[in-house]
């Protein structure tokens, strides 16, 4: 009985770790995409054009 609970706890720990890694990769991807799109935006438009 204890062995089954230990295996389940180990499995839950692995799944939690995997979900945290996936969430971090997703956040890094979204941040990188945001920085890239902002950079492209500022390269294509100038402040003077936006203020007119």
Secondary structure, DSSP 4 states (H G I P E B T S, - for coil): -HHHHHHHHHHHHHHHHHHHHHHHHHHHHHHHHHHHHHHHHHHH--HHHHH-
